[in-house]
Amino acid sequence: MQGLLIGCLFVSIALFTVVFIDYLHQESKNNYIEWDVKTLTSGDYSVEFDIPKEFYDKFIEEEGPNKDPGMTMIVHFRNWISSQMEFRLT
C-alpha cells in the first residue's frame, strides 16, 4: 500500500512539474512577443541600399522626361524606385 502511495505521489509531482515547466515556457513566449511589439521600430521594416552615381545618372536619362512638372527629381526617383521594388518583389 505504501509503494502505491509513493508511486502515485511521484507521478503527481512529475505531472505537476511538466505542466508547470510548460506554463513557464508559454509565459516566456508571450512576454517575448509583448516585448517585441513594444520595441517595434520602422527600422525593422526598412530597406537600405547604396545607389551608385551611374545608376542615378541612367535613371535621369531614361525616366527624367517622364516626371510630372511640379515634382522634384528626387521625389520622382523615390516613387519610381518604390514602385520598381514592389513590382519585382511581388
C-alpha positions in Angstrom: 0.0 0.0 0.0 2.9 2.4 0.8 4.5 1.6 -2.5 1.3 2.5 -4.4 1.0 5.8 -2.4 4.7 6.7 -3.0 4.3 5.8 -6.8 1.1 8.0 -7.1 2.9 10.8 -5.3 5.9 10.7 -7.6 3.6 10.6 -10.7 1.6 13.5 -9.4 4.8 15.5 -8.8 6.1 14.6 -12.2 2.9 15.7 -13.9 2.8 18.9 -11.9 6.4 19.7 -12.9 5.8 19.0 -16.6 2.7 21.3 -16.6 4.5 24.0 -14.6 7.5 24.0 -17.0 5.2 24.1 -20.0 3.4 27.1 -18.3 6.6 28.9 -17.8 7.7 28.2 -21.4 4.4 29.6 -22.8 4.6 32.6 -20.4 8.1 33.5 -21.6 7.0 33.2 -25.2 4.1 35.6 -24.5 6.4 38.0 -22.7 8.9 38.0 -25.6 6.1 38.7 -28.1 4.9 41.6 -25.9 8.4 43.0 -25.6 8.9 42.7 -29.4 5.7 44.5 -30.1 6.6 47.3 -27.7 10.0 47.8 -29.1 9.0 47.7 -32.8 10.6 50.5 -34.9 10.3 51.5 -38.5 13.9 50.3 -39.0 12.6 46.7 -38.6 10.8 47.1 -41.9 13.1 49.4 -43.7 15.4 48.6 -46.6 18.7 50.4 -47.1 20.9 50.1 -50.1 23.6 52.1 -51.9 22.8 53.7 -55.2 25.8 54.3 -57.5 26.1 57.6 -59.3 26.0 55.8 -62.6 22.6 54.2 -61.7 21.1 57.6 -60.8 22.5 59.3 -64.0 21.0 56.5 -66.1 17.7 57.0 -64.3 17.7 60.7 -65.1 18.4 60.0 -68.8 15.6 57.3 -69.1 13.0 58.3 -66.6 13.6 62.0 -66.1 11.5 63.2 -69.0 8.5 61.2 -67.6 8.3 63.1 -64.4 5.4 65.4 -63.5 6.2 69.1 -64.0 5.6 70.1 -60.3 7.6 67.2 -58.9 11.3 67.3 -58.0 13.6 64.7 -59.4 14.4 63.2 -56.1 10.7 62.7 -55.3 10.2 61.2 -58.7 13.1 58.9 -58.1 11.8 57.8 -54.7 8.4 57.0 -56.2 9.9 55.2 -59.2 12.3 53.1 -57.1 9.5 52.2 -54.7 7.2 51.1 -57.5 10.1 49.1 -59.1 10.9 47.3 -55.8 7.2 46.5 -55.2 6.8 45.2 -58.7 9.9 43.0 -58.6 9.2 41.6 -55.1 5.6 40.7 -55.9 
